């Protein structure tokens, strides 16, 4: 039964990842993400790359 739960969780995670990737590919969502990133970096300064 434990393996079945693990497979089920994996399937759910894969589906969630596919949905997130599909949403991220939309131009409107890309623009929103760029705006959010610009806001965050302007508040905190340049990312240091750690």
mmCIF file of the N, C-alpha and C atoms, coordinates in Angstrom:
data_MODEL
# 
_entry.id   MODEL 
# 
loop_
_atom_site.group_PDB 
_atom_site.id 
_atom_site.type_symbol 
_atom_site.label_atom_id 
_atom_site.label_alt_id 
_atom_site.label_comp_id 
_atom_site.label_asym_id 
_atom_site.label_entity_id 
_atom_site.label_seq_id 
_atom_site.pdbx_PDB_ins_code 
_atom_site.Cartn_x 
_atom_site.Cartn_y 
_atom_site.Cartn_z 
_atom_site.occupancy 
_atom_site.B_iso_or_equiv 
_atom_site.pdbx_formal_charge 
_atom_site.auth_seq_id 
_atom_site.auth_comp_id 
_atom_site.auth_asym_id 
_atom_site.auth_atom_id 
_atom_site.pdbx_PDB_model_num 
ATOM 1   N N  . UNK A 1 1  ? 0.816  -1.195 0.000   1.00 0.00 ? 1  UNK A N  1 
ATOM 2   C CA . UNK A 1 1  ? 0.000  0.000  0.000   1.00 0.00 ? 1  UNK A CA 1 
ATOM 3   C C  . UNK A 1 1  ? 0.857  1.255  0.000   1.00 0.00 ? 1  UNK A C  1 
ATOM 4   N N  . UNK A 1 2  ? 2.008  1.212  0.649   1.00 0.00 ? 2  UNK A N  1 
ATOM 5   C CA . UNK A 1 2  ? 2.900  2.366  0.710   1.00 0.00 ? 2  UNK A CA 1 
ATOM 6   C C  . UNK A 1 2  ? 3.426  2.759  -0.664  1.00 0.00 ? 2  UNK A C  1 
ATOM 7   N N  . UNK A 1 3  ? 3.720  1.757  -1.478  1.00 0.00 ? 3  UNK A N  1 
ATOM 8   C CA . UNK A 1 3  ? 4.218  2.043  -2.826  1.00 0.00 ? 3  UNK A CA 1 
ATOM 9   C C  . UNK A 1 3  ? 3.121  2.678  -3.672  1.00 0.00 ? 3  UNK A C  1 
ATOM 10  N N  . UNK A 1 4  ? 1.894  2.236  -3.476  1.00 0.00 ? 4  UNK A N  1 
ATOM 11  C CA . UNK A 1 4  ? 0.781  2.803  -4.231  1.00 0.00 ? 4  UNK A CA 1 
ATOM 12  C C  . UNK A 1 4  ? 0.612  4.279  -3.890  1.00 0.00 ? 4  UNK A C  1 
ATOM 13  N N  . UNK A 1 5  ? 0.709  4.617  -2.609  1.00 0.00 ? 5  UNK A N  1 
ATOM 14  C CA . UNK A 1 5  ? 0.599  6.024  -2.190  1.00 0.00 ? 5  UNK A CA 1 
ATOM 15  C C  . UNK A 1 5  ? 1.728  6.848  -2.797  1.00 0.00 ? 5  UNK A C  1 
ATOM 16  N N  . UNK A 1 6  ? 2.931  6.289  -2.803  1.00 0.00 ? 6  UNK A N  1 
ATOM 17  C CA . UNK A 1 6  ? 4.079  7.004  -3.363  1.00 0.00 ? 6  UNK A CA 1 
ATOM 18  C C  . UNK A 1 6  ? 3.869  7.257  -4.860  1.00 0.00 ? 6  UNK A C  1 
ATOM 19  N N  . UNK A 1 7  ? 3.367  6.246  -5.572  1.00 0.00 ? 7  UNK A N  1 
ATOM 20  C CA . UNK A 1 7  ? 3.112  6.425  -6.999  1.00 0.00 ? 7  UNK A CA 1 
ATOM 21  C C  . UNK A 1 7  ? 2.019  7.462  -7.238  1.00 0.00 ? 7  UNK A C  1 
ATOM 22  N N  . UNK A 1 8  ? 1.016  7.443  -6.405  1.00 0.00 ? 8  UNK A N  1 
ATOM 23  C CA . UNK A 1 8  ? -0.072 8.407  -6.525  1.00 0.00 ? 8  UNK A CA 1 
ATOM 24  C C  . UNK A 1 8  ? 0.445  9.825  -6.297  1.00 0.00 ? 8  UNK A C  1 
ATOM 25  N N  . UNK A 1 9  ? 1.256  10.000 -5.268  1.00 0.00 ? 9  UNK A N  1 
ATOM 26  C CA . UNK A 1 9  ? 1.832  11.317 -4.983  1.00 0.00 ? 9  UNK A CA 1 
ATOM 27  C C  . UNK A 1 9  ? 2.711  11.774 -6.130  1.00 0.00 ? 9  UNK A C  1 
ATOM 28  N N  . UNK A 1 10 ? 3.480  10.866 -6.705  1.00 0.00 ? 10 UNK A N  1 
ATOM 29  C CA . UNK A 1 10 ? 4.342  11.202 -7.830  1.00 0.00 ? 10 UNK A CA 1 
ATOM 30  C C  . UNK A 1 10 ? 3.507  11.653 -9.013  1.00 0.00 ? 10 UNK A C  1 
ATOM 31  N N  . UNK A 1 11 ? 2.416  10.949 -9.275  1.00 0.00 ? 11 UNK A N  1 
ATOM 32  C CA . UNK A 1 11 ? 1.532  11.317 -10.378 1.00 0.00 ? 11 UNK A CA 1 
ATOM 33  C C  . UNK A 1 11 ? 0.923  12.694 -10.176 1.00 0.00 ? 11 UNK A C  1 
ATOM 34  N N  . UNK A 1 12 ? 0.522  12.984 -8.955  1.00 0.00 ? 12 UNK A N  1 
ATOM 35  C CA . UNK A 1 12 ? -0.047 14.289 -8.647  1.00 0.00 ? 12 UNK A CA 1 
ATOM 36  C C  . UNK A 1 12 ? 1.013  15.378 -8.829  1.00 0.00 ? 12 UNK A C  1 
ATOM 37  N N  . UNK A 1 13 ? 2.226  15.108 -8.385  1.00 0.00 ? 13 UNK A N  1 
ATOM 38  C CA . UNK A 1 13 ? 3.307  16.076 -8.514  1.00 0.00 ? 13 UNK A CA 1 
ATOM 39  C C  . UNK A 1 13 ? 3.635  16.340 -9.987  1.00 0.00 ? 13 UNK A C  1 
ATOM 40  N N  . UNK A 1 14 ? 3.655  15.281 -10.788 1.00 0.00 ? 14 UNK A N  1 
ATOM 41  C CA . UNK A 1 14 ? 3.937  15.438 -12.214 1.00 0.00 ? 14 UNK A CA 1 
ATOM 42  C C  . UNK A 1 14 ? 2.851  16.278 -12.880 1.00 0.00 ? 14 UNK A C  1 
ATOM 43  N N  . UNK A 1 15 ? 1.599  16.010 -12.550 1.00 0.00 ? 15 UNK A N  1 
ATOM 44  C CA . UNK A 1 15 ? 0.485  16.773 -13.123 1.00 0.00 ? 15 UNK A CA 1 
ATOM 45  C C  . UNK A 1 15 ? 0.571  18.236 -12.709 1.00 0.00 ? 15 UNK A C  1 
ATOM 46  N N  . UNK A 1 16 ? 0.874  18.498 -11.451 1.00 0.00 ? 16 UNK A N  1 
ATOM 47  C CA . UNK A 1 16 ? 1.003  19.873 -10.968 1.00 0.00 ? 16 UNK A CA 1 
ATOM 48  C C  . UNK A 1 16 ? 2.142  20.587 -11.695 1.00 0.00 ? 16 UNK A C  1 
ATOM 49  N N  . UNK A 1 17 ? 3.242  19.885 -11.917 1.00 0.00 ? 17 UNK A N  1 
ATOM 50  C CA . UNK A 1 17 ? 4.370  20.467 -12.629 1.00 0.00 ? 17 UNK A CA 1 
ATOM 51  C C  . UNK A 1 17 ? 3.992  20.793 -14.068 1.00 0.00 ? 17 UNK A C  1 
ATOM 52  N N  . UNK A 1 18 ? 3.254  19.904 -14.724 1.00 0.00 ? 18 UNK A N  1 
ATOM 53  C CA . UNK A 1 18 ? 2.818  20.152 -16.104 1.00 0.00 ? 18 UNK A CA 1 
ATOM 54  C C  . UNK A 1 18 ? 1.918  21.388 -16.183 1.00 0.00 ? 18 UNK A C  1 
ATOM 55  N N  . UNK A 1 19 ? 1.012  21.523 -15.233 1.00 0.00 ? 19 UNK A N  1 
ATOM 56  C CA . UNK A 1 19 ? 0.115  22.681 -15.216 1.00 0.00 ? 19 UNK A CA 1 
ATOM 57  C C  . UNK A 1 19 ? 0.915  23.960 -14.984 1.00 0.00 ? 19 UNK A C  1 
ATOM 58  N N  . UNK A 1 20 ? 1.844  23.918 -14.044 1.00 0.00 ? 20 UNK A N  1 
ATOM 59  C CA . UNK A 1 20 ? 2.661  25.102 -13.758 1.00 0.00 ? 20 UNK A CA 1 
ATOM 60  C C  . UNK A 1 20 ? 3.488  25.493 -14.976 1.00 0.00 ? 20 UNK A C  1 
ATOM 61  N N  . UNK A 1 21 ? 4.045  24.502 -15.667 1.00 0.00 ? 21 UNK A N  1 
ATOM 62  C CA . UNK A 1 21 ? 4.856  24.800 -16.849 1.00 0.00 ? 21 UNK A CA 1 
ATOM 63  C C  . UNK A 1 21 ? 4.003  25.392 -17.960 1.00 0.00 ? 21 UNK A C  1 
ATOM 64  N N  . UNK A 1 22 ? 2.794  24.867 -18.130 1.00 0.00 ? 22 UNK A N  1 
ATOM 65  C CA . UNK A 1 22 ? 1.873  25.375 -19.154 1.00 0.00 ? 22 UNK A CA 1 
ATOM 66  C C  . UNK A 1 22 ? 1.482  26.823 -18.845 1.00 0.00 ? 22 UNK A C  1 
ATOM 67  N N  . UNK A 1 23 ? 1.191  27.099 -17.582 1.00 0.00 ? 23 UNK A N  1 
ATOM 68  C CA . UNK A 1 23 ? 0.827  28.463 -17.189 1.00 0.00 ? 23 UNK A CA 1 
ATOM 69  C C  . UNK A 1 23 ? 2.005  29.415 -17.351 1.00 0.00 ? 23 UNK A C  1 
ATOM 70  N N  . UNK A 1 24 ? 3.201  28.941 -17.042 1.00 0.00 ? 24 UNK A N  1 
ATOM 71  C CA . UNK A 1 24 ? 4.395  29.787 -17.151 1.00 0.00 ? 24 UNK A CA 1 
ATOM 72  C C  . UNK A 1 24 ? 4.727  30.113 -18.600 1.00 0.00 ? 24 UNK A C  1 
ATOM 73  N N  . UNK A 1 25 ? 4.256  29.302 -19.529 1.00 0.00 ? 25 UNK A N  1 
ATOM 74  C CA . UNK A 1 25 ? 4.545  29.530 -20.937 1.00 0.00 ? 25 UNK A CA 1 
ATOM 75  C C  . UNK A 1 25 ? 3.669  30.625 -21.546 1.00 0.00 ? 25 UNK A C  1 
ATOM 76  N N  . UNK A 1 26 ? 2.610  31.004 -20.855 1.00 0.00 ? 26 UNK A N  1 
ATOM 77  C CA . UNK A 1 26 ? 1.704  32.021 -21.385 1.00 0.00 ? 26 UNK A CA 1 
ATOM 78  C C  . UNK A 1 26 ? 2.357  33.400 -21.293 1.00 0.00 ? 26 UNK A C  1 
ATOM 79  N N  . UNK A 1 27 ? 2.311  34.170 -22.387 1.00 0.00 ? 27 UNK A N  1 
ATOM 80  C CA . UNK A 1 27 ? 2.965  35.486 -22.396 1.00 0.00 ? 27 UNK A CA 1 
ATOM 81  C C  . UNK A 1 27 ? 2.484  36.431 -21.294 1.00 0.00 ? 27 UNK A C  1 
ATOM 82  N N  . UNK A 1 28 ? 1.202  36.420 -20.993 1.00 0.00 ? 28 UNK A N  1 
ATOM 83  C CA . UNK A 1 28 ? 0.685  37.315 -19.950 1.00 0.00 ? 28 UNK A CA 1 
ATOM 84  C C  . UNK A 1 28 ? 1.299  36.967 -18.595 1.00 0.00 ? 28 UNK A C  1 
ATOM 85  N N  . UNK A 1 29 ? 1.433  35.682 -18.319 1.00 0.00 ? 29 UNK A N  1 
ATOM 86  C CA . UNK A 1 29 ? 2.013  35.267 -17.043 1.00 0.00 ? 29 UNK A CA 1 
ATOM 87  C C  . UNK A 1 29 ? 3.510  35.538 -17.003 1.00 0.00 ? 29 UNK A C  1 
ATOM 88  N N  . UNK A 1 30 ? 4.181  35.452 -18.141 1.00 0.00 ? 30 UNK A N  1 
ATOM 89  C CA . UNK A 1 30 ? 5.605  35.784 -18.193 1.00 0.00 ? 30 UNK A CA 1 
ATOM 90  C C  . UNK A 1 30 ? 5.814  37.253 -17.875 1.00 0.00 ? 30 UNK A C  1 
ATOM 91  N N  . UNK A 1 31 ? 4.943  38.106 -18.402 1.00 0.00 ? 31 UNK A N  1 
ATOM 92  C CA . UNK A 1 31 ? 5.049  39.542 -18.133 1.00 0.00 ? 31 UNK A CA 1 
ATOM 93  C C  . UNK A 1 31 ? 4.839  39.821 -16.646 1.00 0.00 ? 31 UNK A C  1 
ATOM 94  N N  . UNK A 1 32 ? 3.857  39.158 -16.046 1.00 0.00 ? 32 UNK A N  1 
ATOM 95  C CA . UNK A 1 32 ? 3.607  39.336 -14.613 1.00 0.00 ? 32 UNK A CA 1 
ATOM 96  C C  . UNK A 1 32 ? 4.806  38.886 -13.795 1.00 0.00 ? 32 UNK A C  1 
ATOM 97  N N  . UNK A 1 33 ? 5.404  37.777 -14.185 1.00 0.00 ? 33 UNK A N  1 
ATOM 98  C CA . UNK A 1 33 ? 6.562  37.260 -13.458 1.00 0.00 ? 33 UNK A CA 1 
ATOM 99  C C  . UNK A 1 33 ? 7.733  38.229 -13.559 1.00 0.00 ? 33 UNK A C  1 
ATOM 100 N N  . UNK A 1 34 ? 7.941  38.813 -14.739 1.00 0.00 ? 34 UNK A N  1 
ATOM 101 C CA . UNK A 1 34 ? 9.027  39.783 -14.910 1.00 0.00 ? 34 UNK A CA 1 
ATOM 102 C C  . UNK A 1 34 ? 8.796  41.021 -14.056 1.00 0.00 ? 34 UNK A C  1 
ATOM 103 N N  . UNK A 1 35 ? 7.550  41.486 -13.999 1.00 0.00 ? 35 UNK A N  1 
ATOM 104 C CA . UNK A 1 35 ? 7.225  42.648 -13.167 1.00 0.00 ? 35 UNK A CA 1 
ATOM 105 C C  . UNK A 1 35 ? 7.482  42.347 -11.693 1.00 0.00 ? 35 UNK A C  1 
ATOM 106 N N  . UNK A 1 36 ? 7.044  41.179 -11.242 1.00 0.00 ? 36 UNK A N  1 
ATOM 107 C CA . UNK A 1 36 ? 7.246  40.795 -9.848  1.00 0.00 ? 36 UNK A CA 1 
ATOM 108 C C  . UNK A 1 36 ? 8.735  40.696 -9.536  1.00 0.00 ? 36 UNK A C  1 
ATOM 109 N N  . UNK A 1 37 ? 9.496  40.082 -10.422 1.00 0.00 ? 37 UNK A N  1 
ATOM 110 C CA . UNK A 1 37 ? 10.930 39.940 -10.215 1.00 0.00 ? 37 UNK A CA 1 
ATOM 111 C C  . UNK A 1 37 ? 11.596 41.313 -10.151 1.00 0.00 ? 37 UNK A C  1 
ATOM 112 N N  . UNK A 1 38 ? 11.175 42.225 -11.029 1.00 0.00 ? 38 UNK A N  1 
ATOM 113 C CA . UNK A 1 38 ? 11.734 43.577 -11.023 1.00 0.00 ? 38 UNK A CA 1 
ATOM 114 C C  . UNK A 1 38 ? 11.423 44.292 -9.706  1.00 0.00 ? 38 UNK A C  1 
ATOM 115 N N  . UNK A 1 39 ? 10.200 44.125 -9.197  1.00 0.00 ? 39 UNK A N  1 
ATOM 116 C CA . UNK A 1 39 ? 9.831  44.738 -7.915  1.00 0.00 ? 39 UNK A CA 1 
ATOM 117 C C  . UNK A 1 39 ? 10.700 44.205 -6.785  1.00 0.00 ? 39 UNK A C  1 
ATOM 118 N N  . UNK A 1 40 ? 10.845 42.889 -6.745  1.00 0.00 ? 40 UNK A N  1 
ATOM 119 C CA . UNK A 1 40 ? 11.596 42.265 -5.663  1.00 0.00 ? 40 UNK A CA 1 
ATOM 120 C C  . UNK A 1 40 ? 13.057 42.678 -5.721  1.00 0.00 ? 40 UNK A C  1 
ATOM 121 N N  . UNK A 1 41 ? 13.644 42.674 -6.894  1.00 0.00 ? 41 UNK A N  1 
ATOM 122 C CA . UNK A 1 41 ? 15.058 43.031 -6.995  1.00 0.00 ? 41 UNK A CA 1 
ATOM 123 C C  . UNK A 1 41 ? 15.281 44.517 -6.736  1.00 0.00 ? 41 UNK A C  1 
ATOM 124 N N  . UNK A 1 42 ? 14.302 45.364 -7.066  1.00 0.00 ? 42 UNK A N  1 
ATOM 125 C CA . UNK A 1 42 ? 14.480 46.791 -6.793  1.00 0.00 ? 42 UNK A CA 1 
ATOM 126 C C  . UNK A 1 42 ? 14.411 47.065 -5.294  1.00 0.00 ? 42 UNK A C  1 
ATOM 127 N N  . UNK A 1 43 ? 13.651 46.268 -4.555  1.00 0.00 ? 43 UNK A N  1 
ATOM 128 C CA . UNK A 1 43 ? 13.555 46.434 -3.102  1.00 0.00 ? 43 UNK A CA 1 
ATOM 129 C C  . UNK A 1 43 ? 14.787 45.918 -2.386  1.00 0.00 ? 43 UNK A C  1 
ATOM 130 N N  . UNK A 1 44 ? 15.290 44.788 -2.839  1.00 0.00 ? 44 UNK A N  1 
ATOM 131 C CA . UNK A 1 44 ? 16.375 44.123 -2.120  1.00 0.00 ? 44 UNK A CA 1 
ATOM 132 C C  . UNK A 1 44 ? 17.735 44.376 -2.728  1.00 0.00 ? 44 UNK A C  1 
ATOM 133 N N  . UNK A 1 45 ? 17.794 45.007 -3.862  1.00 0.00 ? 45 UNK A N  1 
ATOM 134 C CA . UNK A 1 45 ? 19.067 45.192 -4.545  1.00 0.00 ? 45 UNK A CA 1 
ATOM 135 C C  . UNK A 1 45 ? 19.314 44.066 -5.517  1.00 0.00 ? 45 UNK A C  1 
ATOM 136 N N  . UNK A 1 46 ? 20.455 44.080 -6.101  1.00 0.00 ? 46 UNK A N  1 
ATOM 137 C CA . UNK A 1 46 ? 20.809 43.048 -7.095  1.00 0.00 ? 46 UNK A CA 1 
ATOM 138 C C  . UNK A 1 46 ? 20.958 41.691 -6.435  1.00 0.00 ? 46 UNK A C  1 
ATOM 139 N N  . UNK A 1 47 ? 20.516 40.617 -7.106  1.00 0.00 ? 47 UNK A N  1 
ATOM 140 C CA . UNK A 1 47 ? 20.759 39.273 -6.566  1.00 0.00 ? 47 UNK A CA 1 
ATOM 141 C C  . UNK A 1 47 ? 22.257 38.983 -6.567  1.00 0.00 ? 47 UNK A C  1 
ATOM 142 N N  . UNK A 1 48 ? 22.728 38.300 -5.540  1.00 0.00 ? 48 UNK A N  1 
ATOM 143 C CA . UNK A 1 48 ? 24.158 38.056 -5.417  1.00 0.00 ? 48 UNK A CA 1 
ATOM 144 C C  . UNK A 1 48 ? 24.606 36.787 -6.118  1.00 0.00 ? 48 UNK A C  1 
ATOM 145 N N  . UNK A 1 49 ? 23.672 35.931 -6.482  1.00 0.00 ? 49 UNK A N  1 
ATOM 146 C CA . UNK A 1 49 ? 24.028 34.711 -7.197  1.00 0.00 ? 49 UNK A CA 1 
ATOM 147 C C  . UNK A 1 49 ? 24.474 33.578 -6.290  1.00 0.00 ? 49 UNK A C  1 
ATOM 148 N N  . UNK A 1 50 ? 24.145 33.619 -5.005  1.00 0.00 ? 50 UNK A N  1 
ATOM 149 C CA . UNK A 1 50 ? 24.544 32.534 -4.097  1.00 0.00 ? 50 UNK A CA 1 
ATOM 150 C C  . UNK A 1 50 ? 23.742 31.328 -4.327  1.00 0.00 ? 50 UNK A C  1 
# 
